[in-house]
Amino acid sequence: MVEEDRYCVDVLAALSAVTTVLDHVSLQSVEDHTKDCVRQEIEGWVKADETILQLMGVLRNLAR
């Protein structure tokens, strides 16, 4: 788009969309890892699921 000398606002909108998708994919990867590998490490903790949900909430807030 830059090479085609497209309107700056259009370029910024496209970059924003790509960033949003990448953030979503990154968070999904962290969540999958947490639910699999991390859960195995903390298995037996009484509040393991609650801890994972809290962690994902914090990460989602940071990604905004």
N, CA, C, O and CB atoms as a CASP TS submission, in Angstrom:
PFRMAT TS
TARGET T0000
AUTHOR 0000-0000-0000
METHOD Language model
MODEL 1
PARENT N/A
ATOM      1  N   MET     1       0.827  -1.197   0.000  1.00  0.00           N
ATOM      2  CA  MET     1       0.000   0.000   0.000  1.00  0.00           C
ATOM      3  C   MET     1       0.869   1.257   0.000  1.00  0.00           C
ATOM      4  O   MET     1       0.553   2.240  -0.671  1.00  0.00           O
ATOM      5  CB  MET     1      -0.939   0.000   1.211  1.00  0.00           C
ATOM      6  N   VAL     2       1.955   1.215   0.752  1.00  0.00           N
ATOM      7  CA  VAL     2       2.855   2.369   0.799  1.00  0.00           C
ATOM      8  C   VAL     2       3.511   2.575  -0.562  1.00  0.00           C
ATOM      9  O   VAL     2       3.611   3.698  -1.056  1.00  0.00           O
ATOM     10  CB  VAL     2       3.932   2.180   1.894  1.00  0.00           C
ATOM     11  N   GLU     3       3.956   1.470  -1.157  1.00  0.00           N
ATOM     12  CA  GLU     3       4.589   1.558  -2.470  1.00  0.00           C
ATOM     13  C   GLU     3       3.622   2.066  -3.530  1.00  0.00           C
ATOM     14  O   GLU     3       4.034   2.684  -4.512  1.00  0.00           O
ATOM     15  CB  GLU     3       5.138   0.202  -2.880  1.00  0.00           C
ATOM     16  N   GLU     4       2.333   1.802  -3.327  1.00  0.00           N
ATOM     17  CA  GLU     4       1.314   2.263  -4.271  1.00  0.00           C
ATOM     18  C   GLU     4       0.861   3.683  -3.963  1.00  0.00           C
ATOM     19  O   GLU     4      -0.040   4.210  -4.616  1.00  0.00           O
ATOM     20  CB  GLU     4       0.117   1.324  -4.253  1.00  0.00           C
ATOM     21  N   ASP     5       1.490   4.299  -2.965  1.00  0.00           N
ATOM     22  CA  ASP     5       1.177   5.666  -2.552  1.00  0.00           C
ATOM     23  C   ASP     5      -0.294   5.823  -2.169  1.00  0.00           C
ATOM     24  O   ASP     5      -0.949   6.800  -2.532  1.00  0.00           O
ATOM     25  CB  ASP     5       1.526   6.641  -3.667  1.00  0.00           C
ATOM     26  N   ARG     6      -0.799   4.822  -1.417  1.00  0.00           N
ATOM     27  CA  ARG     6      -2.193   4.858  -0.974  1.00  0.00           C
ATOM     28  C   ARG     6      -2.361   5.910   0.110  1.00  0.00           C
ATOM     29  O   ARG     6      -1.393   6.311   0.756  1.00  0.00           O
ATOM     30  CB  ARG     6      -2.644   3.472  -0.456  1.00  0.00           C
ATOM     31  N   TYR     7      -3.565   6.343   0.298  1.00  0.00           N
ATOM     32  CA  TYR     7      -3.928   7.356   1.282  1.00  0.00           C
ATOM     33  C   TYR     7      -3.477   6.900   2.673  1.00  0.00           C
ATOM     34  O   TYR     7      -3.723   5.759   3.063  1.00  0.00           O
ATOM     35  CB  TYR     7      -5.461   7.624   1.258  1.00  0.00           C
ATOM     36  N   CYS     8      -2.821   7.785   3.413  1.00  0.00           N
ATOM     37  CA  CYS     8      -2.232   7.443   4.710  1.00  0.00           C
ATOM     38  C   CYS     8      -3.250   6.852   5.692  1.00  0.00           C
ATOM     39  O   CYS     8      -2.935   5.916   6.428  1.00  0.00           O
ATOM     40  CB  CYS     8      -1.597   8.675   5.323  1.00  0.00           C
ATOM     41  N   VAL     9      -4.432   7.381   5.701  1.00  0.00           N
ATOM     42  CA  VAL     9      -5.458   6.885   6.618  1.00  0.00           C
ATOM     43  C   VAL     9      -5.794   5.430   6.297  1.00  0.00           C
ATOM     44  O   VAL     9      -6.017   4.630   7.205  1.00  0.00           O
ATOM     45  CB  VAL     9      -6.731   7.761   6.539  1.00  0.00           C
ATOM     46  N   ASP    10      -5.828   5.088   5.021  1.00  0.00           N
ATOM     47  CA  ASP    10      -6.095   3.702   4.621  1.00  0.00           C
ATOM     48  C   ASP    10      -4.966   2.777   5.078  1.00  0.00           C
ATOM     49  O   ASP    10      -5.219   1.666   5.544  1.00  0.00           O
ATOM     50  CB  ASP    10      -6.271   3.607   3.090  1.00  0.00           C
ATOM     51  N   VAL    11      -3.730   3.235   4.943  1.00  0.00           N
ATOM     52  CA  VAL    11      -2.579   2.449   5.388  1.00  0.00           C
ATOM     53  C   VAL    11      -2.655   2.228   6.891  1.00  0.00           C
ATOM     54  O   VAL    11      -2.455   1.110   7.366  1.00  0.00           O
ATOM     55  CB  VAL    11      -1.252   3.150   5.010  1.00  0.00           C
ATOM     56  N   LEU    12      -2.941   3.280   7.639  1.00  0.00           N
ATOM     57  CA  LEU    12      -3.039   3.166   9.093  1.00  0.00           C
ATOM     58  C   LEU    12      -4.174   2.238   9.511  1.00  0.00           C
ATOM     59  O   LEU    12      -4.027   1.469  10.461  1.00  0.00           O
ATOM     60  CB  LEU    12      -3.239   4.541   9.716  1.00  0.00           C
ATOM     61  N   ALA    13      -5.292   2.303   8.817  1.00  0.00           N
ATOM     62  CA  ALA    13      -6.416   1.412   9.132  1.00  0.00           C
ATOM     63  C   ALA    13      -6.028  -0.044   8.876  1.00  0.00           C
ATOM     64  O   ALA    13      -6.378  -0.927   9.659  1.00  0.00           O
ATOM     65  CB  ALA    13      -7.665   1.790   8.294  1.00  0.00           C
ATOM     66  N   ALA    14      -5.319  -0.290   7.801  1.00  0.00           N
ATOM     67  CA  ALA    14      -4.877  -1.652   7.492  1.00  0.00           C
ATOM     68  C   ALA    14      -3.884  -2.149   8.536  1.00  0.00           C
ATOM     69  O   ALA    14      -3.966  -3.297   8.974  1.00  0.00           O
ATOM     70  CB  ALA    14      -4.245  -1.709   6.093  1.00  0.00           C
ATOM     71  N   LEU    15      -2.956  -1.301   8.932  1.00  0.00           N
ATOM     72  CA  LEU    15      -1.991  -1.670   9.975  1.00  0.00           C
ATOM     73  C   LEU    15      -2.689  -1.967  11.296  1.00  0.00           C
ATOM     74  O   LEU    15      -2.323  -2.905  12.004  1.00  0.00           O
ATOM     75  CB  LEU    15      -0.962  -0.551  10.170  1.00  0.00           C
ATOM     76  N   SER    16      -3.676  -1.179  11.615  1.00  0.00           N
ATOM     77  CA  SER    16      -4.436  -1.403  12.846  1.00  0.00           C
ATOM     78  C   SER    16      -5.155  -2.745  12.807  1.00  0.00           C
ATOM     79  O   SER    16      -5.180  -3.470  13.801  1.00  0.00           O
ATOM     80  CB  SER    16      -5.445  -0.271  13.066  1.00  0.00           C
ATOM     81  N   ALA    17      -5.733  -3.071  11.672  1.00  0.00           N
ATOM     82  CA  ALA    17      -6.442  -4.348  11.533  1.00  0.00           C
ATOM     83  C   ALA    17      -5.479  -5.524  11.679  1.00  0.00           C
ATOM     84  O   ALA    17      -5.795  -6.507  12.350  1.00  0.00           O
ATOM     85  CB  ALA    17      -7.161  -4.421  10.174  1.00  0.00           C
ATOM     86  N   VAL    18      -4.322  -5.426  11.062  1.00  0.00           N
ATOM     87  CA  VAL    18      -3.327  -6.493  11.152  1.00  0.00           C
ATOM     88  C   VAL    18      -2.841  -6.630  12.596  1.00  0.00           C
ATOM     89  O   VAL    18      -2.700  -7.746  13.096  1.00  0.00           O
ATOM     90  CB  VAL    18      -2.134  -6.213  10.200  1.00  0.00           C
ATOM     91  N   THR    19      -2.591  -5.528  13.254  1.00  0.00           N
ATOM     92  CA  THR    19      -2.143  -5.556  14.649  1.00  0.00           C
ATOM     93  C   THR    19      -3.180  -6.223  15.536  1.00  0.00           C
ATOM     94  O   THR    19      -2.831  -7.013  16.414  1.00  0.00           O
ATOM     95  CB  THR    19      -1.856  -4.138  15.152  1.00  0.00           C
ATOM     96  N   THR    20      -4.445  -5.912  15.317  1.00  0.00           N
ATOM     97  CA  THR    20      -5.519  -6.514  16.097  1.00  0.00           C
ATOM     98  C   THR    20      -5.550  -8.026  15.909  1.00  0.00           C
ATOM     99  O   THR    20      -5.689  -8.772  16.879  1.00  0.00           O
ATOM    100  CB  THR    20      -6.866  -5.906  15.705  1.00  0.00           C
ATOM    101  N   VAL    21      -5.424  -8.473  14.683  1.00  0.00           N
ATOM    102  CA  VAL    21      -5.426  -9.907  14.406  1.00  0.00           C
ATOM    103  C   VAL    21      -4.215 -10.575  15.052  1.00  0.00           C
ATOM    104  O   VAL    21      -4.350 -11.638  15.658  1.00  0.00           O
ATOM    105  CB  VAL    21      -5.434 -10.165  12.888  1.00  0.00           C
ATOM    106  N   LEU    22      -3.049  -9.974  14.934  1.00  0.00           N
ATOM    107  CA  LEU    22      -1.850 -10.551  15.543  1.00  0.00           C
ATOM    108  C   LEU    22      -1.963 -10.614  17.064  1.00  0.00           C
ATOM    109  O   LEU    22      -1.535 -11.592  17.678  1.00  0.00           O
ATOM    110  CB  LEU    22      -0.618  -9.742  15.148  1.00  0.00           C
ATOM    111  N   ASP    23      -2.532  -9.584  17.671  1.00  0.00           N
ATOM    112  CA  ASP    23      -2.748  -9.598  19.124  1.00  0.00           C
ATOM    113  C   ASP    23      -3.675 -10.747  19.508  1.00  0.00           C
ATOM    114  O   ASP    23      -3.438 -11.449  20.491  1.00  0.00           O
ATOM    115  CB  ASP    23      -3.338  -8.248  19.604  1.00  0.00           C
ATOM    116  N   HIS    24      -4.729 -10.928  18.724  1.00  0.00           N
ATOM    117  CA  HIS    24      -5.680 -12.005  19.008  1.00  0.00           C
ATOM    118  C   HIS    24      -5.003 -13.373  18.900  1.00  0.00           C
ATOM    119  O   HIS    24      -5.185 -14.229  19.766  1.00  0.00           O
ATOM    120  CB  HIS    24      -6.879 -11.929  18.045  1.00  0.00           C
ATOM    121  N   VAL    25      -4.234 -13.572  17.853  1.00  0.00           N
ATOM    122  CA  VAL    25      -3.539 -14.849  17.658  1.00  0.00           C
ATOM    123  C   VAL    25      -2.530 -15.078  18.780  1.00  0.00           C
ATOM    124  O   VAL    25      -2.399 -16.194  19.282  1.00  0.00           O
ATOM    125  CB  VAL    25      -2.830 -14.882  16.283  1.00  0.00           C
ATOM    126  N   SER    26      -1.824 -14.031  19.169  1.00  0.00           N
ATOM    127  CA  SER    26      -0.849 -14.151  20.257  1.00  0.00           C
ATOM    128  C   SER    26      -1.528 -14.527  21.563  1.00  0.00           C
ATOM    129  O   SER    26      -1.062 -15.417  22.275  1.00  0.00           O
ATOM    130  CB  SER    26      -0.076 -12.844  20.430  1.00  0.00           C
ATOM    131  N   LEU    27      -2.621 -13.857  21.878  1.00  0.00           N
ATOM    132  CA  LEU    27      -3.345 -14.175  23.106  1.00  0.00           C
ATOM    133  C   LEU    27      -3.912 -15.585  23.071  1.00  0.00           C
ATOM    134  O   LEU    27      -3.907 -16.280  24.087  1.00  0.00           O
ATOM    135  CB  LEU    27      -4.464 -13.172  23.332  1.00  0.00           C
ATOM    136  N   GLN    28      -4.397 -16.011  21.919  1.00  0.00           N
ATOM    137  CA  GLN    28      -4.922 -17.372  21.801  1.00  0.00           C
ATOM    138  C   GLN    28      -3.815 -18.391  22.020  1.00  0.00           C
ATOM    139  O   GLN    28      -4.037 -19.424  22.653  1.00  0.00           O
ATOM    140  CB  GLN    28      -5.575 -17.584  20.426  1.00  0.00           C
ATOM    141  N   SER    29      -2.627 -18.108  21.501  1.00  0.00           N
ATOM    142  CA  SER    29      -1.490 -19.004  21.700  1.00  0.00           C
ATOM    143  C   SER    29      -1.101 -19.083  23.171  1.00  0.00           C
ATOM    144  O   SER    29      -0.822 -20.166  23.687  1.00  0.00           O
ATOM    145  CB  SER    29      -0.295 -18.541  20.866  1.00  0.00           C
ATOM    146  N   VAL    30      -1.082 -17.938  23.844  1.00  0.00           N
ATOM    147  CA  VAL    30      -0.774 -17.924  25.277  1.00  0.00           C
ATOM    148  C   VAL    30      -1.833 -18.692  26.049  1.00  0.00           C
ATOM    149  O   VAL    30      -1.512 -19.458  26.958  1.00  0.00           O
ATOM    150  CB  VAL    30      -0.673 -16.477  25.803  1.00  0.00           C
ATOM    151  N   GLU    31      -3.093 -18.488  25.690  1.00  0.00           N
ATOM    152  CA  GLU    31      -4.175 -19.192  26.380  1.00  0.00           C
ATOM    153  C   GLU    31      -4.067 -20.705  26.171  1.00  0.00           C
ATOM    154  O   GLU    31      -4.222 -21.476  27.118  1.00  0.00           O
ATOM    155  CB  GLU    31      -5.542 -18.686  25.886  1.00  0.00           C
ATOM    156  N   ASP    32      -3.803 -21.124  24.945  1.00  0.00           N
ATOM    157  CA  ASP    32      -3.651 -22.555  24.666  1.00  0.00           C
ATOM    158  C   ASP    32      -2.488 -23.142  25.470  1.00  0.00           C
ATOM    159  O   ASP    32      -2.614 -24.216  26.058  1.00  0.00           O
ATOM    160  CB  ASP    32      -3.427 -22.790  23.157  1.00  0.00           C
ATOM    161  N   HIS    33      -1.375 -22.442  25.490  1.00  0.00           N
ATOM    162  CA  HIS    33      -0.209 -22.894  26.250  1.00  0.00           C
ATOM    163  C   HIS    33      -0.538 -22.975  27.741  1.00  0.00           C
ATOM    164  O   HIS    33      -0.175 -23.934  28.422  1.00  0.00           O
ATOM    165  CB  HIS    33       0.988 -21.947  26.017  1.00  0.00           C
ATOM    166  N   THR    34      -1.229 -21.953  28.227  1.00  0.00           N
ATOM    167  CA  THR    34      -1.582 -21.918  29.644  1.00  0.00           C
ATOM    168  C   THR    34      -2.511 -23.060  29.997  1.00  0.00           C
ATOM    169  O   THR    34      -2.327 -23.720  31.019  1.00  0.00           O
ATOM    170  CB  THR    34      -2.231 -20.585  30.004  1.00  0.00           C
ATOM    171  N   LYS    35      -3.503 -23.298  29.161  1.00  0.00           N
ATOM    172  CA  LYS    35      -4.472 -24.356  29.446  1.00  0.00           C
ATOM    173  C   LYS    35      -3.864 -25.747  29.316  1.00  0.00           C
ATOM    174  O   LYS    35      -4.383 -26.704  29.892  1.00  0.00           O
ATOM    175  CB  LYS    35      -5.663 -24.233  28.517  1.00  0.00           C
ATOM    176  N   ASP    36      -2.779 -25.871  28.572  1.00  0.00           N
ATOM    177  CA  ASP    36      -2.155 -27.178  28.385  1.00  0.00           C
ATOM    178  C   ASP    36      -0.937 -27.322  29.307  1.00  0.00           C
ATOM    179  O   ASP    36      -1.000 -28.014  30.323  1.00  0.00           O
ATOM    180  CB  ASP    36      -1.742 -27.374  26.906  1.00  0.00           C
ATOM    181  N   CYS    37       0.149 -26.677  28.953  1.00  0.00           N
ATOM    182  CA  CYS    37       1.419 -26.865  29.665  1.00  0.00           C
ATOM    183  C   CYS    37       1.390 -26.314  31.089  1.00  0.00           C
ATOM    184  O   CYS    37       1.800 -26.988  32.034  1.00  0.00           O
ATOM    185  CB  CYS    37       2.540 -26.204  28.895  1.00  0.00           C
ATOM    186  N   VAL    38       0.905 -25.091  31.232  1.00  0.00           N
ATOM    187  CA  VAL    38       0.898 -24.486  32.560  1.00  0.00           C
ATOM    188  C   VAL    38      -0.053 -25.236  33.485  1.00  0.00           C
ATOM    189  O   VAL    38       0.263 -25.454  34.655  1.00  0.00           O
ATOM    190  CB  VAL    38       0.502 -23.005  32.476  1.00  0.00           C
ATOM    191  N   ARG    39      -1.209 -25.631  32.971  1.00  0.00           N
ATOM    192  CA  ARG    39      -2.162 -26.389  33.793  1.00  0.00           C
ATOM    193  C   ARG    39      -1.515 -27.668  34.309  1.00  0.00           C
ATOM    194  O   ARG    39      -1.730 -28.045  35.461  1.00  0.00           O
ATOM    195  CB  ARG    39      -3.438 -26.725  32.983  1.00  0.00           C
ATOM    196  N   GLN    40      -0.725 -28.342  33.475  1.00  0.00           N
ATOM    197  CA  GLN    40      -0.039 -29.559  33.921  1.00  0.00           C
ATOM    198  C   GLN    40       0.914 -29.253  35.074  1.00  0.00           C
ATOM    199  O   GLN    40       1.041 -30.043  36.010  1.00  0.00           O
ATOM    200  CB  GLN    40       0.732 -30.202  32.754  1.00  0.00           C
ATOM    201  N   GLU    41       1.582 -28.104  34.999  1.00  0.00           N
ATOM    202  CA  GLU    41       2.530 -27.723  36.040  1.00  0.00           C
ATOM    203  C   GLU    41       1.832 -27.388  37.359  1.00  0.00           C
ATOM    204  O   GLU    41       2.371 -27.661  38.431  1.00  0.00           O
ATOM    205  CB  GLU    41       3.357 -26.536  35.580  1.00  0.00           C
ATOM    206  N   ILE    42       0.645 -26.802  37.284  1.00  0.00           N
ATOM    207  CA  ILE    42      -0.039 -26.380  38.511  1.00  0.00           C
ATOM    208  C   ILE    42      -1.182 -27.318  38.864  1.00  0.00           C
ATOM    209  O   ILE    42      -2.015 -27.002  39.713  1.00  0.00           O
ATOM    210  CB  ILE    42      -0.568 -24.956  38.361  1.00  0.00           C
ATOM    211  N   GLU    43      -1.219 -28.480  38.207  1.00  0.00           N
ATOM    212  CA  GLU    43      -2.261 -29.457  38.490  1.00  0.00           C
ATOM    213  C   GLU    43      -2.236 -29.790  39.976  1.00  0.00           C
ATOM    214  O   GLU    43      -1.173 -29.993  40.563  1.00  0.00           O
ATOM    215  CB  GLU    43      -2.076 -30.739  37.631  1.00  0.00           C
ATOM    216  N   GLY    44      -3.372 -29.842  40.549  1.00  0.00           N
ATOM    217  CA  GLY    44      -3.467 -30.112  41.977  1.00  0.00           C
ATOM    218  C   GLY    44      -3.714 -28.857  42.790  1.00  0.00           C
ATOM    219  O   GLY    44      -4.184 -28.931  43.925  1.00  0.00           O
ATOM    220  N   TRP    45      -3.397 -27.698  42.213  1.00  0.00           N
ATOM    221  CA  TRP    45      -3.727 -26.465  42.915  1.00  0.00           C
ATOM    222  C   TRP    45      -5.240 -26.382  42.996  1.00  0.00           C
ATOM    223  O   TRP    45      -5.936 -26.663  42.020  1.00  0.00           O
ATOM    224  CB  TRP    45      -3.122 -25.206  42.199  1.00  0.00           C
ATOM    225  N   VAL    46      -5.736 -26.006  44.127  1.00  0.00           N
ATOM    226  CA  VAL    46      -7.184 -25.920  44.314  1.00  0.00           C
ATOM    227  C   VAL    46      -7.797 -24.901  43.366  1.00  0.00           C
ATOM    228  O   VAL    46      -8.894 -25.113  42.850  1.00  0.00           O
ATOM    229  CB  VAL    46      -7.517 -25.555  45.763  1.00  0.00           C
ATOM    230  N   LYS    47      -7.102 -23.805  43.134  1.00  0.00           N
ATOM    231  CA  LYS    47      -7.646 -22.721  42.318  1.00  0.00           C
ATOM    232  C   LYS    47      -6.935 -22.602  40.976  1.00  0.00           C
ATOM    233  O   LYS    47      -6.785 -21.494  40.462  1.00  0.00           O
ATOM    234  CB  LYS    47      -7.549 -21.406  43.067  1.00  0.00           C
ATOM    235  N   ALA    48      -6.492 -23.716  40.395  1.00  0.00           N
ATOM    236  CA  ALA    48      -5.738 -23.671  39.139  1.00  0.00           C
ATOM    237  C   ALA    48      -6.544 -23.022  38.017  1.00  0.00           C
ATOM    238  O   ALA    48      -6.040 -22.130  37.334  1.00  0.00           O
ATOM    239  CB  ALA    48      -5.320 -25.079  38.725  1.00  0.00           C
ATOM    240  N   ASP    49      -7.782 -23.455  37.819  1.00  0.00           N
ATOM    241  CA  ASP    49      -8.606 -22.884  36.743  1.00  0.00           C
ATOM    242  C   ASP    49      -8.868 -21.404  36.970  1.00  0.00           C
ATOM    243  O   ASP    49      -8.825 -20.612  36.029  1.00  0.00           O
ATOM    244  CB  ASP    49      -9.935 -23.634  36.633  1.00  0.00           C
ATOM    245  N   GLU    50      -9.137 -21.031  38.203  1.00  0.00           N
ATOM    246  CA  GLU    50      -9.374 -19.622  38.533  1.00  0.00           C
ATOM    247  C   GLU    50      -8.118 -18.796  38.271  1.00  0.00           C
ATOM    248  O   GLU    50      -8.203 -17.672  37.776  1.00  0.00           O
ATOM    249  CB  GLU    50      -9.814 -19.475  40.008  1.00  0.00           C
ATOM    250  N   THR    51      -6.969 -19.343  38.598  1.00  0.00           N
ATOM    251  CA  THR    51      -5.697 -18.656  38.372  1.00  0.00           C
ATOM    252  C   THR    51      -5.457 -18.440  36.883  1.00  0.00           C
ATOM    253  O   THR    51      -5.008 -17.369  36.475  1.00  0.00           O
ATOM    254  CB  THR    51      -4.537 -19.455  38.986  1.00  0.00           C
ATOM    255  N   ILE    52      -5.751 -19.448  36.072  1.00  0.00           N
ATOM    256  CA  ILE    52      -5.585 -19.329  34.624  1.00  0.00           C
ATOM    257  C   ILE    52      -6.524 -18.266  34.071  1.00  0.00           C
ATOM    258  O   ILE    52      -6.108 -17.443  33.255  1.00  0.00           O
ATOM    259  CB  ILE    52      -5.841 -20.682  33.931  1.00  0.00           C
ATOM    260  N   LEU    53      -7.769 -18.266  34.496  1.00  0.00           N
ATOM    261  CA  LEU    53      -8.721 -17.247  34.032  1.00  0.00           C
ATOM    262  C   LEU    53      -8.258 -15.848  34.415  1.00  0.00           C
ATOM    263  O   LEU    53      -8.369 -14.914  33.621  1.00  0.00           O
ATOM    264  CB  LEU    53     -10.118 -17.511  34.612  1.00  0.00           C
ATOM    265  N   GLN    54      -7.743 -15.704  35.622  1.00  0.00           N
ATOM    266  CA  GLN    54      -7.255 -14.397  36.075  1.00  0.00           C
ATOM    267  C   GLN    54      -6.059 -13.957  35.235  1.00  0.00           C
ATOM    268  O   GLN    54      -5.981 -12.797  34.830  1.00  0.00           O
ATOM    269  CB  GLN    54      -6.869 -14.448  37.573  1.00  0.00           C
ATOM    270  N   LEU    55      -5.131 -14.868  34.971  1.00  0.00           N
ATOM    271  CA  LEU    55      -3.973 -14.556  34.141  1.00  0.00           C
ATOM    272  C   LEU    55      -4.393 -14.100  32.759  1.00  0.00           C
ATOM    273  O   LEU    55      -3.882 -13.098  32.259  1.00  0.00           O
ATOM    274  CB  LEU    55      -3.056 -15.761  34.033  1.00  0.00           C
ATOM    275  N   MET    56      -5.316 -14.817  32.131  1.00  0.00           N
ATOM    276  CA  MET    56      -5.761 -14.449  30.792  1.00  0.00           C
ATOM    277  C   MET    56      -6.470 -13.095  30.803  1.00  0.00           C
ATOM    278  O   MET    56      -6.342 -12.326  29.850  1.00  0.00           O
ATOM    279  CB  MET    56      -6.689 -15.528  30.225  1.00  0.00           C
ATOM    280  N   GLY    57      -7.205 -12.799  31.854  1.00  0.00           N
ATOM    281  CA  GLY    57      -7.847 -11.485  31.963  1.00  0.00           C
ATOM    282  C   GLY    57      -6.822 -10.360  32.012  1.00  0.00           C
ATOM    283  O   GLY    57      -6.991  -9.325  31.367  1.00  0.00           O
ATOM    284  N   VAL    58      -5.766 -10.569  32.775  1.00  0.00           N
ATOM    285  CA  VAL    58      -4.701  -9.566  32.867  1.00  0.00           C
ATOM    286  C   VAL    58      -4.043  -9.374  31.508  1.00  0.00           C
ATOM    287  O   VAL    58      -3.818  -8.241  31.082  1.00  0.00           O
ATOM    288  CB  VAL    58      -3.648  -9.978  33.919  1.00  0.00           C
ATOM    289  N   LEU    59      -3.731 -10.472  30.824  1.00  0.00           N
ATOM    290  CA  LEU    59      -3.087 -10.375  29.516  1.00  0.00           C
ATOM    291  C   LEU    59      -3.989  -9.694  28.490  1.00  0.00           C
ATOM    292  O   LEU    59      -3.513  -8.906  27.673  1.00  0.00           O
ATOM    293  CB  LEU    59      -2.694 -11.761  29.022  1.00  0.00           C
ATOM    294  N   ARG    60      -5.277  -9.991  28.527  1.00  0.00           N
ATOM    295  CA  ARG    60      -6.193  -9.318  27.584  1.00  0.00           C
ATOM    296  C   ARG    60      -6.240  -7.808  27.840  1.00  0.00           C
ATOM    297  O   ARG    60      -6.286  -7.016  26.899  1.00  0.00           O
ATOM    298  CB  ARG    60      -7.619  -9.915  27.699  1.00  0.00           C
ATOM    299  N   ASN    61      -6.226  -7.418  29.108  1.00  0.00           N
ATOM    300  CA  ASN    61      -6.216  -5.988  29.436  1.00  0.00           C
ATOM    301  C   ASN    61      -4.931  -5.322  28.965  1.00  0.00           C
ATOM    302  O   ASN    61      -4.961  -4.184  28.496  1.00  0.00           O
ATOM    303  CB  ASN    61      -6.386  -5.784  30.943  1.00  0.00           C
ATOM    304  N   LEU    62      -3.813  -6.012  29.084  1.00  0.00           N
ATOM    305  CA  LEU    62      -2.542  -5.444  28.635  1.00  0.00           C
ATOM    306  C   LEU    62      -2.504  -5.298  27.126  1.00  0.00           C
ATOM    307  O   LEU    62      -1.849  -4.393  26.609  1.00  0.00           O
ATOM    308  CB  LEU    62      -1.380  -6.307  29.102  1.00  0.00           C
ATOM    309  N   ALA    63      -3.192  -6.169  26.414  1.00  0.00           N
ATOM    310  CA  ALA    63      -3.161  -6.142  24.945  1.00  0.00           C
ATOM    311  C   ALA    63      -4.024  -5.022  24.363  1.00  0.00           C
ATOM    312  O   ALA    63      -3.933  -4.735  23.170  1.00  0.00           O
ATOM    313  CB  ALA    63      -3.627  -7.481  24.391  1.00  0.00           C
ATOM    314  N   ARG    64      -4.833  -4.405  25.164  1.00  0.00           N
ATOM    315  CA  ARG    64      -5.711  -3.342  24.642  1.00  0.00           C
ATOM    316  C   ARG    64      -4.980  -2.091  24.360  1.00  0.00           C
ATOM    317  O   ARG    64      -5.581  -1.112  23.919  1.00  0.00           O
ATOM    318  CB  ARG    64      -6.810  -3.048  25.590  1.00  0.00           C
TER
END
